[in-house]
Amino acid sequence: MEPFSDQFMEFHPIHGTNVRLDHSGTQATRVESFANGVCFSKHPLKPGEIFLIEIEDKELGWCGHLRVGLTARDPRDLEVVPEYSIPDLTDLGDSWVFAITRNHNKIIEEAGEEGQEDGDGGLAGGHRLGGGEVEDGAGGGDGGGGNSNNNNPKTFFTDSHLYIENIRIPRDKLVGRSRPGRYSHILDDLYKTNALPPTARRSRIGVLYVQKGRDLADMHIVINGEDMGASAKGIPALQPLYAVVDVFAATKCVRIVQVEYGFSSLQTLCRKAIQKHIVHRMAIDWLELPEALKHYCKYE
């Protein structure tokens, strides 16, 4: 992966009518209904740069979950932000959106599919992705555990980075942490084994694209530290690509998680030094530290 400078990720000020951003521009909350929750990244993504969010709050009673993807449409050029990312935004073209479900997010490569581009009926014009959503809505139940199609051994404890072809992403921020409590250290280890359902609170979901030659790219979705595979292939990569986050239905609030690719920030170094010398996150409350730093050390 070619090195690039860290960029502070924010949501674009142009978004769906039911979305409210916090003062930092990193938290998006849908304040009413179940739709009009489409958000964009403030800046186009660079190749290999992940736009990572954490689900902070949910709203019961709705069918469907978070949707993420990419668009080549500049939000400033939209006459109106589409009510839905699927199908409204994808029908405009040049947008690729994946519907996150509790199960069946893993992309299974079929024989002969490898190397397909948009020329043979691919996804260059914009497409709905993620076929598991219909199953979740129609079946009335979630079935088994999280990403049931994944039989690969978990490597979170041994690998410091997630590798997607020639891209290297630090694993430090790819998996969320449980709420501080007596058993949080046990729950944190479970989170690292991807036991957390993709649609649950504290789940972390990211989208990025990997350059394929000079003109094309593949879109990848990362869920709780695991690559789900190339969910869209042959995306035209000569034009800027913005991240799309649709705070849809049962997903009510999401927060951007900043990923550090180069040297760790002073804030991160302080957090790691403090966490290294305590036996439990609840012990942070006993330290004479600013409340903002305590909160950061407990939740990151």
Secondary structure as a PSIPRED ss2 file (coil, helix, strand):
# PSIPRED VFORMAT (PSIPRED V4.0)

   1 M C   1.000  0.000  0.000
   2 E C   1.000  0.000  0.000
   3 P C   1.000  0.000  0.000
   4 F C   1.000  0.000  0.000
   5 S C   1.000  0.000  0.000
   6 D C   1.000  0.000  0.000
   7 Q C   1.000  0.000  0.000
   8 F C   1.000  0.000  0.000
   9 M C   1.000  0.000  0.000
  10 E C   1.000  0.000  0.000
  11 F E   0.000  0.000  1.000
  12 H C   1.000  0.000  0.000
  13 P C   1.000  0.000  0.000
  14 I C   1.000  0.000  0.000
  15 H C   1.000  0.000  0.000
  16 G C   1.000  0.000  0.000
  17 T C   1.000  0.000  0.000
  18 N C   1.000  0.000  0.000
  19 V E   0.000  0.000  1.000
  20 R E   0.000  0.000  1.000
  21 L E   0.000  0.000  1.000
  22 D C   1.000  0.000  0.000
  23 H C   1.000  0.000  0.000
  24 S C   1.000  0.000  0.000
  25 G C   1.000  0.000  0.000
  26 T C   1.000  0.000  0.000
  27 Q E   0.000  0.000  1.000
  28 A E   0.000  0.000  1.000
  29 T E   0.000  0.000  1.000
  30 R E   0.000  0.000  1.000
  31 V C   1.000  0.000  0.000
  32 E C   1.000  0.000  0.000
  33 S C   1.000  0.000  0.000
  34 F C   1.000  0.000  0.000
  35 A C   1.000  0.000  0.000
  36 N C   1.000  0.000  0.000
  37 G C   1.000  0.000  0.000
  38 V E   0.000  0.000  1.000
  39 C E   0.000  0.000  1.000
  40 F E   0.000  0.000  1.000
  41 S E   0.000  0.000  1.000
  42 K C   1.000  0.000  0.000
  43 H C   1.000  0.000  0.000
  44 P C   1.000  0.000  0.000
  45 L E   0.000  0.000  1.000
  46 K C   1.000  0.000  0.000
  47 P C   1.000  0.000  0.000
  48 G C   1.000  0.000  0.000
  49 E C   1.000  0.000  0.000
  50 I C   1.000  0.000  0.000
  51 F E   0.000  0.000  1.000
  52 L E   0.000  0.000  1.000
  53 I E   0.000  0.000  1.000
  54 E E   0.000  0.000  1.000
  55 I E   0.000  0.000  1.000
  56 E E   0.000  0.000  1.000
  57 D E   0.000  0.000  1.000
  58 K E   0.000  0.000  1.000
  59 E C   1.000  0.000  0.000
  60 L C   1.000  0.000  0.000
  61 G C   1.000  0.000  0.000
  62 W C   1.000  0.000  0.000
  63 C C   1.000  0.000  0.000
  64 G C   1.000  0.000  0.000
  65 H C   1.000  0.000  0.000
  66 L C   1.000  0.000  0.000
  67 R E   0.000  0.000  1.000
  68 V E   0.000  0.000  1.000
  69 G E   0.000  0.000  1.000
  70 L E   0.000  0.000  1.000
  71 T E   0.000  0.000  1.000
  72 A C   1.000  0.000  0.000
  73 R C   1.000  0.000  0.000
  74 D C   1.000  0.000  0.000
  75 P H   0.000  1.000  0.000
  76 R H   0.000  1.000  0.000
  77 D H   0.000  1.000  0.000
  78 L C   1.000  0.000  0.000
  79 E C   1.000  0.000  0.000
  80 V C   1.000  0.000  0.000
  81 V C   1.000  0.000  0.000
  82 P C   1.000  0.000  0.000
  83 E C   1.000  0.000  0.000
  84 Y C   1.000  0.000  0.000
  85 S H   0.000  1.000  0.000
  86 I H   0.000  1.000  0.000
  87 P H   0.000  1.000  0.000
  88 D H   0.000  1.000  0.000
  89 L H   0.000  1.000  0.000
  90 T H   0.000  1.000  0.000
  91 D H   0.000  1.000  0.000
  92 L C   1.000  0.000  0.000
  93 G C   1.000  0.000  0.000
  94 D C   1.000  0.000  0.000
  95 S E   0.000  0.000  1.000
  96 W E   0.000  0.000  1.000
  97 V E   0.000  0.000  1.000
  98 F E   0.000  0.000  1.000
  99 A E   0.000  0.000  1.000
 100 I C   1.000  0.000  0.000
 101 T C   1.000  0.000  0.000
 102 R C   1.000  0.000  0.000
 103 N C   1.000  0.000  0.000
 104 H C   1.000  0.000  0.000
 105 N C   1.000  0.000  0.000
 106 K C   1.000  0.000  0.000
 107 I C   1.000  0.000  0.000
 108 I C   1.000  0.000  0.000
 109 E C   1.000  0.000  0.000
 110 E C   1.000  0.000  0.000
 111 A C   1.000  0.000  0.000
 112 G C   1.000  0.000  0.000
 113 E C   1.000  0.000  0.000
 114 E C   1.000  0.000  0.000
 115 G C   1.000  0.000  0.000
 116 Q C   1.000  0.000  0.000
 117 E C   1.000  0.000  0.000
 118 D H   0.000  1.000  0.000
 119 G H   0.000  1.000  0.000
 120 D H   0.000  1.000  0.000
 121 G C   1.000  0.000  0.000
 122 G C   1.000  0.000  0.000
 123 L C   1.000  0.000  0.000
 124 A C   1.000  0.000  0.000
 125 G C   1.000  0.000  0.000
 126 G C   1.000  0.000  0.000
 127 H E   0.000  0.000  1.000
 128 R E   0.000  0.000  1.000
 129 L E   0.000  0.000  1.000
 130 G C   1.000  0.000  0.000
 131 G C   1.000  0.000  0.000
 132 G H   0.000  1.000  0.000
 133 E H   0.000  1.000  0.000
 134 V H   0.000  1.000  0.000
 135 E H   0.000  1.000  0.000
 136 D H   0.000  1.000  0.000
 137 G H   0.000  1.000  0.000
 138 A H   0.000  1.000  0.000
 139 G H   0.000  1.000  0.000
 140 G C   1.000  0.000  0.000
 141 G C   1.000  0.000  0.000
 142 D C   1.000  0.000  0.000
 143 G C   1.000  0.000  0.000
 144 G C   1.000  0.000  0.000
 145 G C   1.000  0.000  0.000
 146 G C   1.000  0.000  0.000
 147 N C   1.000  0.000  0.000
 148 S C   1.000  0.000  0.000
 149 N C   1.000  0.000  0.000
 150 N C   1.000  0.000  0.000
 151 N C   1.000  0.000  0.000
 152 N C   1.000  0.000  0.000
 153 P C   1.000  0.000  0.000
 154 K C   1.000  0.000  0.000
 155 T C   1.000  0.000  0.000
 156 F C   1.000  0.000  0.000
 157 F C   1.000  0.000  0.000
 158 T C   1.000  0.000  0.000
 159 D C   1.000  0.000  0.000
 160 S C   1.000  0.000  0.000
 161 H E   0.000  0.000  1.000
 162 L E   0.000  0.000  1.000
 163 Y E   0.000  0.000  1.000
 164 I E   0.000  0.000  1.000
 165 E C   1.000  0.000  0.000
 166 N C   1.000  0.000  0.000
 167 I E   0.000  0.000  1.000
 168 R E   0.000  0.000  1.000
 169 I E   0.000  0.000  1.000
 170 P E   0.000  0.000  1.000
 171 R H   0.000  1.000  0.000
 172 D H   0.000  1.000  0.000
 173 K H   0.000  1.000  0.000
 174 L C   1.000  0.000  0.000
 175 V C   1.000  0.000  0.000
 176 G C   1.000  0.000  0.000
 177 R C   1.000  0.000  0.000
 178 S C   1.000  0.000  0.000
 179 R C   1.000  0.000  0.000
 180 P C   1.000  0.000  0.000
 181 G C   1.000  0.000  0.000
 182 R C   1.000  0.000  0.000
 183 Y C   1.000  0.000  0.000
 184 S H   0.000  1.000  0.000
 185 H H   0.000  1.000  0.000
 186 I H   0.000  1.000  0.000
 187 L H   0.000  1.000  0.000
 188 D H   0.000  1.000  0.000
 189 D H   0.000  1.000  0.000
 190 L H   0.000  1.000  0.000
 191 Y H   0.000  1.000  0.000
 192 K H   0.000  1.000  0.000
 193 T C   1.000  0.000  0.000
 194 N C   1.000  0.000  0.000
 195 A C   1.000  0.000  0.000
 196 L C   1.000  0.000  0.000
 197 P C   1.000  0.000  0.000
 198 P C   1.000  0.000  0.000
 199 T C   1.000  0.000  0.000
 200 A C   1.000  0.000  0.000
 201 R C   1.000  0.000  0.000
 202 R C   1.000  0.000  0.000
 203 S C   1.000  0.000  0.000
 204 R E   0.000  0.000  1.000
 205 I E   0.000  0.000  1.000
 206 G E   0.000  0.000  1.000
 207 V E   0.000  0.000  1.000
 208 L E   0.000  0.000  1.000
 209 Y E   0.000  0.000  1.000
 210 V E   0.000  0.000  1.000
 211 Q E   0.000  0.000  1.000
 212 K E   0.000  0.000  1.000
 213 G C   1.000  0.000  0.000
 214 R C   1.000  0.000  0.000
 215 D C   1.000  0.000  0.000
 216 L E   0.000  0.000  1.000
 217 A E   0.000  0.000  1.000
 218 D E   0.000  0.000  1.000
 219 M E   0.000  0.000  1.000
 220 H E   0.000  0.000  1.000
 221 I E   0.000  0.000  1.000
 222 V E   0.000  0.000  1.000
 223 I E   0.000  0.000  1.000
 224 N C   1.000  0.000  0.000
 225 G C   1.000  0.000  0.000
 226 E E   0.000  0.000  1.000
 227 D E   0.000  0.000  1.000
 228 M E   0.000  0.000  1.000
 229 G E   0.000  0.000  1.000
 230 A E   0.000  0.000  1.000
 231 S E   0.000  0.000  1.000
 232 A E   0.000  0.000  1.000
 233 K E   0.000  0.000  1.000
 234 G E   0.000  0.000  1.000
 235 I E   0.000  0.000  1.000
 236 P E   0.000  0.000  1.000
 237 A C   1.000  0.000  0.000
 238 L C   1.000  0.000  0.000
 239 Q C   1.000  0.000  0.000
 240 P C   1.000  0.000  0.000
 241 L E   0.000  0.000  1.000
 242 Y E   0.000  0.000  1.000
 243 A E   0.000  0.000  1.000
 244 V E   0.000  0.000  1.000
 245 V E   0.000  0.000  1.000
 246 D E   0.000  0.000  1.000
 247 V C   1.000  0.000  0.000
 248 F C   1.000  0.000  0.000
 249 A C   1.000  0.000  0.000
 250 A C   1.000  0.000  0.000
 251 T E   0.000  0.000  1.000
 252 K E   0.000  0.000  1.000
 253 C E   0.000  0.000  1.000
 254 V E   0.000  0.000  1.000
 255 R E   0.000  0.000  1.000
 256 I E   0.000  0.000  1.000
 257 V E   0.000  0.000  1.000
 258 Q C   1.000  0.000  0.000
 259 V C   1.000  0.000  0.000
 260 E C   1.000  0.000  0.000
 261 Y C   1.000  0.000  0.000
 262 G C   1.000  0.000  0.000
 263 F C   1.000  0.000  0.000
 264 S C   1.000  0.000  0.000
 265 S C   1.000  0.000  0.000
 266 L H   0.000  1.000  0.000
 267 Q H   0.000  1.000  0.000
 268 T H   0.000  1.000  0.000
 269 L H   0.000  1.000  0.000
 270 C H   0.000  1.000  0.000
 271 R H   0.000  1.000  0.000
 272 K H   0.000  1.000  0.000
 273 A H   0.000  1.000  0.000
 274 I H   0.000  1.000  0.000
 275 Q H   0.000  1.000  0.000
 276 K H   0.000  1.000  0.000
 277 H C   1.000  0.000  0.000
 278 I C   1.000  0.000  0.000
 279 V C   1.000  0.000  0.000
 280 H C   1.000  0.000  0.000
 281 R H   0.000  1.000  0.000
 282 M H   0.000  1.000  0.000
 283 A H   0.000  1.000  0.000
 284 I H   0.000  1.000  0.000
 285 D H   0.000  1.000  0.000
 286 W H   0.000  1.000  0.000
 287 L C   1.000  0.000  0.000
 288 E C   1.000  0.000  0.000
 289 L C   1.000  0.000  0.000
 290 P C   1.000  0.000  0.000
 291 E H   0.000  1.000  0.000
 292 A H   0.000  1.000  0.000
 293 L H   0.000  1.000  0.000
 294 K H   0.000  1.000  0.000
 295 H H   0.000  1.000  0.000
 296 Y H   0.000  1.000  0.000
 297 C H   0.000  1.000  0.000
 298 K H   0.000  1.000  0.000
 299 Y H   0.000  1.000  0.000
 300 E C   1.000  0.000  0.000
